Amino acid sequence: MAKSWKRISYLVLVLYLIAGFFLFPVLGSIALVCMLAPVVMAFYRGREWCGLYCPRGSLWDQVLAKVNSSKTIPGWAKTSAVRVLMLVVIFSVFGWQTVHAWPDPAEIGLVFL
């Protein structure tokens, strides 16, 4: 089941982005699941979310990796310090944008799209 989901979930991501940008911007708020789920799940299952369930990872594996011949990640990018720093930066940026989009649900959705 997880492998078949991994093969098609990028299509869900593409449809989600199209629907969010052009039809229902408030749908962007659903992206919070894809941002919080790996953080929560990491405590119990490691990086399972990223490897099996993440639609963005599927997009990379199924589409973009075929274009990019270099599939290796630099060693420095795998360090805990860089990962924590990226997590803090990403959540800070989204938090800042959300505060400035408040209270309009459509604007908040666009922040996460």
N, CA, C and O atoms as CSV, one atom per row, in Angstrom:
chain,resi,resn,atom,element,x,y,z
A,1,MET,N,N,0.825,-1.201,0.000
A,1,MET,CA,C,0.000,0.000,0.000
A,1,MET,C,C,0.864,1.258,0.000
A,1,MET,O,O,0.625,2.177,-0.784
A,2,ALA,N,N,1.865,1.301,0.875
A,2,ALA,CA,C,2.697,2.500,0.973
A,2,ALA,C,C,3.471,2.741,-0.320
A,2,ALA,O,O,3.627,3.886,-0.744
A,3,LYS,N,N,3.955,1.673,-0.945
A,3,LYS,CA,C,4.721,1.855,-2.184
A,3,LYS,C,C,3.838,2.352,-3.318
A,3,LYS,O,O,4.272,3.185,-4.114
A,4,SER,N,N,2.606,1.858,-3.407
A,4,SER,CA,C,1.716,2.343,-4.462
A,4,SER,C,C,1.329,3.798,-4.202
A,4,SER,O,O,1.196,4.578,-5.145
A,5,TRP,N,N,1.147,4.171,-2.936
A,5,TRP,CA,C,0.867,5.571,-2.586
A,5,TRP,C,C,2.050,6.444,-2.972
A,5,TRP,O,O,1.867,7.540,-3.502
A,6,LYS,N,N,3.255,5.969,-2.714
A,6,LYS,CA,C,4.468,6.728,-3.018
A,6,LYS,C,C,4.562,7.022,-4.512
A,6,LYS,O,O,5.047,8.082,-4.908
A,7,ARG,N,N,4.103,6.093,-5.337
A,7,ARG,CA,C,4.182,6.284,-6.784
A,7,ARG,C,C,3.193,7.321,-7.310
A,7,ARG,O,O,3.455,7.948,-8.336
A,8,ILE,N,N,2.065,7.515,-6.630
A,8,ILE,CA,C,1.042,8.420,-7.167
A,8,ILE,C,C,0.793,9.668,-6.333
A,8,ILE,O,O,0.090,10.574,-6.781
A,9,SER,N,N,1.347,9.735,-5.141
A,9,SER,CA,C,0.998,10.862,-4.271
A,9,SER,C,C,1.441,12.208,-4.823
A,9,SER,O,O,0.899,13.240,-4.429
A,10,TYR,N,N,2.421,12.220,-5.732
A,10,TYR,CA,C,2.808,13.494,-6.320
A,10,TYR,C,C,1.662,14.072,-7.157
A,10,TYR,O,O,1.545,15.290,-7.296
A,11,LEU,N,N,0.822,13.200,-7.711
A,11,LEU,CA,C,-0.341,13.684,-8.458
A,11,LEU,C,C,-1.322,14.390,-7.529
A,11,LEU,O,O,-1.926,15.396,-7.901
A,12,VAL,N,N,-1.474,13.861,-6.329
A,12,VAL,CA,C,-2.324,14.499,-5.325
A,12,VAL,C,C,-1.772,15.883,-5.002
A,12,VAL,O,O,-2.530,16.844,-4.868
A,13,LEU,N,N,-0.455,15.982,-4.877
A,13,LEU,CA,C,0.189,17.270,-4.597
A,13,LEU,C,C,-0.071,18.262,-5.723
A,13,LEU,O,O,-0.422,19.412,-5.461
A,14,VAL,N,N,0.092,17.840,-6.955
A,14,VAL,CA,C,-0.120,18.732,-8.100
A,14,VAL,C,C,-1.570,19.212,-8.145
A,14,VAL,O,O,-1.820,20.402,-8.334
A,15,LEU,N,N,-2.518,18.306,-7.975
A,15,LEU,CA,C,-3.944,18.688,-7.970
A,15,LEU,C,C,-4.260,19.632,-6.808
A,15,LEU,O,O,-5.014,20.593,-6.959
A,16,TYR,N,N,-3.673,19.342,-5.656
A,16,TYR,CA,C,-3.852,20.187,-4.471
A,16,TYR,C,C,-3.349,21.612,-4.738
A,16,TYR,O,O,-4.021,22.586,-4.397
A,17,LEU,N,N,-2.173,21.727,-5.347
A,17,LEU,CA,C,-1.609,23.049,-5.632
A,17,LEU,C,C,-2.464,23.810,-6.642
A,17,LEU,O,O,-2.707,25.005,-6.476
A,18,ILE,N,N,-2.914,23.129,-7.675
A,18,ILE,CA,C,-3.766,23.786,-8.676
A,18,ILE,C,C,-5.072,24.255,-8.044
A,18,ILE,O,O,-5.488,25.399,-8.225
A,19,ALA,N,N,-5.714,23.353,-7.297
A,19,ALA,CA,C,-6.979,23.721,-6.639
A,19,ALA,C,C,-6.774,24.854,-5.640
A,19,ALA,O,O,-7.604,25.758,-5.544
A,20,GLY,N,N,-5.671,24.809,-4.899
A,20,GLY,CA,C,-5.415,25.838,-3.901
A,20,GLY,C,C,-5.133,27.202,-4.502
A,20,GLY,O,O,-5.672,28.208,-4.041
A,21,PHE,N,N,-4.299,27.246,-5.520
A,21,PHE,CA,C,-3.942,28.532,-6.107
A,21,PHE,C,C,-5.067,29.143,-6.925
A,21,PHE,O,O,-5.250,30.360,-6.913
A,22,PHE,N,N,-5.820,28.315,-7.632
A,22,PHE,CA,C,-6.789,28.850,-8.584
A,22,PHE,C,C,-8.246,28.782,-8.143
A,22,PHE,O,O,-9.075,29.533,-8.657
A,23,LEU,N,N,-8.577,27.899,-7.204
A,23,LEU,CA,C,-9.988,27.739,-6.841
A,23,LEU,C,C,-10.282,28.060,-5.382
A,23,LEU,O,O,-11.138,28.891,-5.079
A,24,PHE,N,N,-9.566,27.395,-4.483
A,24,PHE,CA,C,-9.863,27.510,-3.054
A,24,PHE,C,C,-8.575,27.724,-2.249
A,24,PHE,O,O,-8.020,26.757,-1.728
A,25,PRO,N,N,-8.093,28.951,-2.134
A,25,PRO,CA,C,-6.835,29.199,-1.417
A,25,PRO,C,C,-6.829,28.682,0.022
A,25,PRO,O,O,-5.769,28.357,0.558
A,26,VAL,N,N,-7.993,28.605,0.644
A,26,VAL,CA,C,-8.046,28.142,2.030
A,26,VAL,C,C,-7.543,26.688,2.148
A,26,VAL,O,O,-7.159,26.258,3.236
A,27,LEU,N,N,-7.544,25.943,1.050
A,27,LEU,CA,C,-7.021,24.574,1.059
A,27,LEU,C,C,-5.550,24.520,1.491
A,27,LEU,O,O,-5.069,23.480,1.941
A,28,GLY,N,N,-4.855,25.623,1.353
A,28,GLY,CA,C,-3.443,25.667,1.739
A,28,GLY,C,C,-3.213,25.271,3.180
A,28,GLY,O,O,-2.136,24.787,3.528
A,29,SER,N,N,-4.200,25.467,4.011
A,29,SER,CA,C,-4.070,25.123,5.429
A,29,SER,C,C,-3.862,23.625,5.646
A,29,SER,O,O,-3.312,23.215,6.668
A,30,ILE,N,N,-4.296,22.813,4.694
A,30,ILE,CA,C,-4.089,21.368,4.790
A,30,ILE,C,C,-2.590,21.034,4.795
A,30,ILE,O,O,-2.188,19.990,5.309
A,31,ALA,N,N,-1.781,21.906,4.233
A,31,ALA,CA,C,-0.338,21.677,4.192
A,31,ALA,C,C,0.263,21.557,5.588
A,31,ALA,O,O,1.345,20.994,5.757
A,32,LEU,N,N,-0.430,22.081,6.576
A,32,LEU,CA,C,0.069,21.955,7.952
A,32,LEU,C,C,0.238,20.490,8.346
A,32,LEU,O,O,1.135,20.152,9.119
A,33,VAL,N,N,-0.619,19.626,7.819
A,33,VAL,CA,C,-0.497,18.193,8.108
A,33,VAL,C,C,0.832,17.667,7.578
A,33,VAL,O,O,1.539,16.931,8.265
A,34,CYS,N,N,1.162,18.056,6.346
A,34,CYS,CA,C,2.420,17.596,5.746
A,34,CYS,C,C,3.645,18.232,6.402
A,34,CYS,O,O,4.767,17.764,6.210
A,35,MET,N,N,3.435,19.280,7.162
A,35,MET,CA,C,4.552,19.909,7.851
A,35,MET,C,C,4.691,19.381,9.281
A,35,MET,O,O,5.803,19.204,9.780
A,36,LEU,N,N,3.571,19.138,9.921
A,36,LEU,CA,C,3.607,18.688,11.313
A,36,LEU,C,C,3.712,17.165,11.437
A,36,LEU,O,O,4.323,16.660,12.379
A,37,ALA,N,N,3.125,16.441,10.502
A,37,ALA,CA,C,3.146,14.975,10.578
A,37,ALA,C,C,4.554,14.402,10.650
A,37,ALA,O,O,4.799,13.527,11.481
A,38,PRO,N,N,5.498,14.854,9.816
A,38,PRO,CA,C,6.839,14.272,9.931
A,38,PRO,C,C,7.516,14.600,11.260
A,38,PRO,O,O,8.285,13.794,11.786
A,39,VAL,N,N,7.231,15.774,11.796
A,39,VAL,CA,C,7.840,16.143,13.076
A,39,VAL,C,C,7.303,15.236,14.186
A,39,VAL,O,O,8.072,14.709,14.989
A,40,VAL,N,N,5.990,15.060,14.226
A,40,VAL,CA,C,5.372,14.216,15.247
A,40,VAL,C,C,5.746,12.754,15.027
A,40,VAL,O,O,6.119,12.053,15.968
A,41,MET,N,N,5.644,12.305,13.788
A,41,MET,CA,C,5.907,10.902,13.474
A,41,MET,C,C,7.364,10.518,13.717
A,41,MET,O,O,7.657,9.360,14.015
A,42,ALA,N,N,8.277,11.476,13.593
A,42,ALA,CA,C,9.703,11.194,13.775
A,42,ALA,C,C,10.014,10.656,15.168
A,42,ALA,O,O,10.952,9.879,15.342
A,43,PHE,N,N,9.232,11.066,16.150
A,43,PHE,CA,C,9.459,10.586,17.507
A,43,PHE,C,C,9.161,9.095,17.638
A,43,PHE,O,O,9.718,8.424,18.508
A,44,TYR,N,N,8.287,8.577,16.780
A,44,TYR,CA,C,7.854,7.184,16.889
A,44,TYR,C,C,8.393,6.288,15.777
A,44,TYR,O,O,8.684,5.115,16.012
A,45,ARG,N,N,8.528,6.841,14.556
A,45,ARG,CA,C,8.858,6.012,13.408
A,45,ARG,C,C,10.057,6.521,12.616
A,45,ARG,O,O,10.297,6.041,11.508
A,46,GLY,N,N,10.802,7.458,13.138
A,46,GLY,CA,C,11.951,7.991,12.406
A,46,GLY,C,C,11.497,8.790,11.190
A,46,GLY,O,O,10.557,9.580,11.263
A,47,ARG,N,N,12.182,8.569,10.074
A,47,ARG,CA,C,11.878,9.332,8.855
A,47,ARG,C,C,10.900,8.602,7.936
A,47,ARG,O,O,10.909,8.812,6.724
A,48,GLU,N,N,10.084,7.770,8.498
A,48,GLU,CA,C,9.130,6.993,7.698
A,48,GLU,C,C,8.210,7.881,6.865
A,48,GLU,O,O,7.919,7.559,5.713
A,49,TRP,N,N,7.749,8.996,7.434
A,49,TRP,CA,C,6.865,9.901,6.700
A,49,TRP,C,C,7.531,10.360,5.411
A,49,TRP,O,O,6.926,10.322,4.340
A,50,CYS,N,N,8.767,10.791,5.523
A,50,CYS,CA,C,9.468,11.333,4.364
A,50,CYS,C,C,9.682,10.273,3.292
A,50,CYS,O,O,9.586,10.562,2.099
A,51,GLY,N,N,9.968,9.061,3.710
A,51,GLY,CA,C,10.267,8.013,2.748
A,51,GLY,C,C,9.050,7.365,2.122
A,51,GLY,O,O,9.126,6.879,0.994
A,52,LEU,N,N,7.923,7.346,2.830
A,52,LEU,CA,C,6.771,6.600,2.323
A,52,LEU,C,C,5.525,7.424,2.045
A,52,LEU,O,O,4.760,7.082,1.142
A,53,TYR,N,N,5.295,8.498,2.790
A,53,TYR,CA,C,4.005,9.167,2.717
A,53,TYR,C,C,4.025,10.587,2.160
A,53,TYR,O,O,2.988,11.081,1.717
A,54,CYS,N,N,5.147,11.237,2.173
A,54,CYS,CA,C,5.217,12.652,1.798
A,54,CYS,C,C,4.992,12.852,0.295
A,54,CYS,O,O,5.739,12.308,-0.518
A,55,PRO,N,N,3.968,13.629,-0.081
A,55,PRO,CA,C,3.732,13.894,-1.509
A,55,PRO,C,C,4.875,14.655,-2.172
A,55,PRO,O,O,5.159,14.442,-3.351
A,56,ARG,N,N,5.529,15.536,-1.430
A,56,ARG,CA,C,6.664,16.259,-2.022
A,56,ARG,C,C,7.831,15.327,-2.286
A,56,ARG,O,O,8.534,15.473,-3.286
A,57,GLY,N,N,8.040,14.369,-1.391
A,57,GLY,CA,C,9.081,13.364,-1.618
A,57,GLY,C,C,8.757,12.508,-2.827
A,57,GLY,O,O,9.650,12.134,-3.587
A,58,SER,N,N,7.488,12.198,-3.007
A,58,SER,CA,C,7.044,11.438,-4.174
A,58,SER,C,C,7.311,12.219,-5.451
A,58,SER,O,O,7.771,11.653,-6.443
A,59,LEU,N,N,7.023,13.517,-5.432
A,59,LEU,CA,C,7.290,14.359,-6.600
A,59,LEU,C,C,8.766,14.295,-6.953
A,59,LEU,O,O,9.126,14.184,-8.125
A,60,TRP,N,N,9.613,14.366,-5.948
A,60,TRP,CA,C,11.054,14.301,-6.196
A,60,TRP,C,C,11.436,12.934,-6.761
A,60,TRP,O,O,12.115,12.848,-7.784
A,61,ASP,N,N,11.000,11.875,-6.096
A,61,ASP,CA,C,11.398,10.523,-6.500
A,61,ASP,C,C,10.846,10.118,-7.859
A,61,ASP,O,O,11.550,9.485,-8.645
A,62,GLN,N,N,9.614,10.468,-8.145
A,62,GLN,CA,C,8.955,10.005,-9.366
A,62,GLN,C,C,9.182,10.906,-10.577
A,62,GLN,O,O,9.119,10.442,-11.715
A,63,VAL,N,N,9.446,12.195,-10.339
A,63,VAL,CA,C,9.546,13.127,-11.460
A,63,VAL,C,C,10.906,13.820,-11.513
A,63,VAL,O,O,11.648,13.666,-12.483
A,64,LEU,N,N,11.227,14.574,-10.479
A,64,LEU,CA,C,12.420,15.423,-10.529
A,64,LEU,C,C,13.729,14.642,-10.493
A,64,LEU,O,O,14.708,15.078,-11.098
A,65,ALA,N,N,13.778,13.524,-9.817
A,65,ALA,CA,C,15.017,12.737,-9.741
A,65,ALA,C,C,15.407,12.195,-11.107
A,65,ALA,O,O,16.587,11.951,-11.358
A,66,LYS,N,N,14.454,12.008,-11.975
A,66,LYS,CA,C,14.747,11.518,-13.324
A,66,LYS,C,C,15.451,12.596,-14.153
A,66,LYS,O,O,16.180,12.291,-15.097
A,67,VAL,N,N,15.223,13.855,-13.785
A,67,VAL,CA,C,15.866,14.968,-14.475
A,67,VAL,C,C,17.241,15.242,-13.882
A,67,VAL,O,O,18.173,15.588,-14.608
A,68,ASN,N,N,17.372,15.091,-12.575
A,68,ASN,CA,C,18.615,15.367,-11.858
A,68,ASN,C,C,19.403,14.075,-11.709
A,68,ASN,O,O,18.952,13.151,-11.032
A,69,SER,N,N,20.571,13.998,-12.329
A,69,SER,CA,C,21.362,12.769,-12.261
A,69,SER,C,C,22.129,12.641,-10.947
A,69,SER,O,O,22.535,11.536,-10.587
A,70,SER,N,N,22.334,13.723,-10.232
A,70,SER,CA,C,23.061,13.689,-8.959
A,70,SER,C,C,22.070,13.504,-7.821
A,70,SER,O,O,21.372,14.445,-7.442
A,71,LYS,N,N,22.006,12.295,-7.276
A,71,LYS,CA,C,21.028,12.000,-6.242
A,71,LYS,C,C,21.633,12.007,-4.838
A,71,LYS,O,O,20.950,11.667,-3.872
A,72,THR,N,N,22.878,12.382,-4.718
A,72,THR,CA,C,23.512,12.361,-3.410
A,72,THR,C,C,23.286,13.680,-2.671
A,72,THR,O,O,23.272,14.756,-3.268
A,73,ILE,N,N,23.113,13.564,-1.378
A,73,ILE,CA,C,22.939,14.730,-0.515
A,73,ILE,C,C,24.287,14.977,0.156
A,73,ILE,O,O,24.885,14.041,0.686
A,74,PRO,N,N,24.776,16.216,0.145
A,74,PRO,CA,C,26.061,16.498,0.786
A,74,PRO,C,C,26.037,16.143,2.270
A,74,PRO,O,O,25.011,16.305,2.931
A,75,GLY,N,N,27.138,15.670,2.784
A,75,GLY,CA,C,27.229,15.248,4.181
A,75,GLY,C,C,26.842,16.333,5.170
A,75,GLY,O,O,26.182,16.047,6.169
A,76,TRP,N,N,27.240,17.575,4.912
A,76,TRP,CA,C,26.930,18.659,5.846
A,76,TRP,C,C,25.431,18.897,5.943
A,76,TRP,O,O,24.939,19.333,6.984
A,77,ALA,N,N,24.692,18.610,4.853
A,77,ALA,CA,C,23.251,18.836,4.858
A,77,ALA,C,C,22.509,17.789,5.682
A,77,ALA,O,O,21.333,17.970,5.999
A,78,LYS,N,N,23.181,16.702,6.028
A,78,LYS,CA,C,22.557,15.632,6.798
A,78,LYS,C,C,22.785,15.768,8.298
A,78,LYS,O,O,22.266,14.965,9.073
A,79,THR,N,N,23.546,16.761,8.716
A,79,THR,CA,C,23.842,16.906,10.135
A,79,THR,C,C,22.610,17.366,10.912
A,79,THR,O,O,21.728,18.035,10.375
A,80,SER,N,N,22.575,16.997,12.166
A,80,SER,CA,C,21.439,17.384,13.018
A,80,SER,C,C,21.324,18.894,13.137
A,80,SER,O,O,20.217,19.430,13.178
A,81,ALA,N,N,22.444,19.579,13.193
A,81,ALA,CA,C,22.421,21.033,13.337
A,81,ALA,C,C,21.730,21.687,12.143
A,81,ALA,O,O,20.910,22.589,12.319
A,82,VAL,N,N,22.051,21.242,10.944
A,82,VAL,CA,C,21.433,21.815,9.742
A,82,VAL,C,C,19.951,21.479,9.698
A,82,VAL,O,O,19.134,22.322,9.330
A,83,ARG,N,N,19.603,20.265,10.067
A,83,ARG,CA,C,18.199,19.871,10.044
A,83,ARG,C,C,17.374,20.687,11.038
A,83,ARG,O,O,16.278,21.143,10.712
A,84,VAL,N,N,17.894,20.868,12.236
A,84,VAL,CA,C,17.180,21.658,13.247
A,84,VAL,C,C,17.099,23.118,12.809
A,84,VAL,O,O,16.057,23.754,12.964
A,85,LEU,N,N,18.182,23.645,12.269
A,85,LEU,CA,C,18.194,25.020,11.784
A,85,LEU,C,C,17.132,25.215,10.694
A,85,LEU,O,O,16.388,26.195,10.725
A,86,MET,N,N,17.062,24.301,9.746
A,86,MET,CA,C,16.069,24.403,8.677
A,86,MET,C,C,14.648,24.337,9.235
A,86,MET,O,O,13.768,25.071,8.784
A,87,LEU,N,N,14.426,23.473,10.201
A,87,LEU,CA,C,13.109,23.361,10.817
A,87,LEU,C,C,12.722,24.678,11.491
A,87,LEU,O,O,11.590,25.140,11.347
A,88,VAL,N,N,13.647,25.276,12.218
A,88,VAL,CA,C,13.383,26.545,12.898
A,88,VAL,C,C,13.126,27.659,11.871
A,88,VAL,O,O,12.196,28.449,12.035
A,89,VAL,N,N,13.936,27.721,10.828
A,89,VAL,CA,C,13.756,28.758,9.801
A,89,VAL,C,C,12.401,28.605,9.110
A,89,VAL,O,O,11.670,29.581,8.944
A,90,ILE,N,N,12.071,27.381,8.709
A,90,ILE,CA,C,10.812,27.155,7.994
A,90,ILE,C,C,9.612,27.519,8.860
A,90,ILE,O,O,8.709,28.223,8.409
A,91,PHE,N,N,9.601,27.040,10.104
A,91,PHE,CA,C,8.468,27.345,10.972
A,91,PHE,C,C,8.415,28.833,11.322
A,91,PHE,O,O,7.327,29.383,11.495
A,92,SER,N,N,9.555,29.480,11.426
A,92,SER,CA,C,9.578,30.920,11.700
A,92,SER,C,C,9.002,31.712,10.531
A,92,SER,O,O,8.209,32.632,10.733
A,93,VAL,N,N,9.394,31.361,9.324
A,93,VAL,CA,C,8.885,32.058,8.139
A,93,VAL,C,C,7.377,31.861,8.011
A,93,VAL,O,O,6.639,32.820,7.785
A,94,PHE,N,N,6.922,30.617,8.157
A,94,PHE,CA,C,5.487,30.368,8.071
A,94,PHE,C,C,4.734,31.085,9.188
A,94,PHE,O,O,3.646,31.612,8.956
A,95,GLY,N,N,5.289,31.112,10.379
A,95,GLY,CA,C,4.656,31.824,11.489
A,95,GLY,C,C,4.544,33.312,11.207
A,95,GLY,O,O,3.490,33.912,11.418
A,96,TRP,N,N,5.629,33.906,10.732
A,96,TRP,CA,C,5.648,35.337,10.401
A,96,TRP,C,C,4.608,35.657,9.330
A,96,TRP,O,O,3.846,36.614,9.467
A,97,GLN,N,N,4.577,34.859,8.269
A,97,GLN,CA,C,3.621,35.108,7.187
A,97,GLN,C,C,2.181,34.914,7.661
A,97,GLN,O,O,1.286,35.656,7.256
A,98,THR,N,N,1.962,33.928,8.510
A,98,THR,CA,C,0.614,33.671,9.011
A,98,THR,C,C,0.111,34.837,9.857
A,98,THR,O,O,-1.047,35.238,9.747
A,99,VAL,N,N,0.979,35.371,10.693
A,99,VAL,CA,C,0.596,36.524,11.519
A,99,VAL,C,C,0.195,37.699,10.634
A,99,VAL,O,O,-0.766,38.408,10.934
A,100,HIS,N,N,0.928,37.903,9.549
A,100,HIS,CA,C,0.620,39.032,8.669
A,100,HIS,C,C,-0.583,38.762,7.762
A,100,HIS,O,O,-1.167,39.705,7.228
A,101,ALA,N,N,-0.958,37.512,7.580
A,101,ALA,CA,C,-2.128,37.170,6.769
A,101,ALA,C,C,-3.401,37.118,7.616
A,101,ALA,O,O,-4.510,37.085,7.082
A,102,TRP,N,N,-3.233,37.111,8.917
A,102,TRP,CA,C,-4.370,36.977,9.837
A,102,TRP,C,C,-5.318,38.138,9.661
A,102,TRP,O,O,-4.815,39.244,9.461
A,103,PRO,N,N,-6.623,38.018,9.712
A,103,PRO,CA,C,-7.443,36.845,10.003
A,103,PRO,C,C,-8.059,36.216,8.749
A,103,PRO,O,O,-8.957,35.383,8.873
A,104,ASP,N,N,-7.612,36.583,7.567
A,104,ASP,CA,C,-8.206,36.100,6.313
A,104,ASP,C,C,-7.801,34.645,6.029
A,104,ASP,O,O,-6.632,34.386,5.743
A,105,PRO,N,N,-8.743,33.689,6.101
A,105,PRO,CA,C,-8.419,32.278,5.890
A,105,PRO,C,C,-7.812,31.993,4.511
A,105,PRO,O,O,-6.950,31.122,4.388
A,106,ALA,N,N,-8.246,32.708,3.483
A,106,ALA,CA,C,-7.696,32.497,2.142
A,106,ALA,C,C,-6.238,32.921,2.093
A,106,ALA,O,O,-5.410,32.233,1.494
A,107,GLU,N,N,-5.918,34.046,2.717
A,107,GLU,CA,C,-4.528,34.509,2.749
A,107,GLU,C,C,-3.645,33.551,3.547
A,107,GLU,O,O,-2.506,33.286,3.164
A,108,ILE,N,N,-4.165,33.042,4.636
A,108,ILE,CA,C,-3.413,32.064,5.441
A,108,ILE,C,C,-3.169,30.804,4.612
A,108,ILE,O,O,-2.072,30.246,4.634
A,109,GLY,N,N,-4.184,30.361,3.886
A,109,GLY,CA,C,-4.010,29.204,3.006
A,109,GLY,C,C,-2.931,29.408,1.982
A,109,GLY,O,O,-2.149,28.498,1.708
A,110,LEU,N,N,-2.876,30.611,1.401
A,110,LEU,CA,C,-1.846,30.914,0.403
A,110,LEU,C,C,-0.440,30.891,1.005
A,110,LEU,O,O,0.529,30.573,0.315
A,111,VAL,N,N,-0.332,31.224,2.271
A,111,VAL,CA,C,0.976,31.162,2.934
A,111,VAL,C,C,1.531,29.731,2.844
A,111,VAL,O,O,2.722,29.539,2.597
A,112,PHE,N,N,0.685,28.760,3.040
A,112,PHE,CA,C,1.155,27.379,3.077
A,112,PHE,C,C,1.192,26.711,1.708
A,112,PHE,O,O,1.810,25.658,1.553
A,113,LEU,N,N,0.550,27.297,0.729
A,113,LEU,CA,C,0.655,26.749,-0.612
A,113,LEU,C,C,2.023,27.067,-1.166
A,113,LEU,O,O,2.333,26.695,-2.297
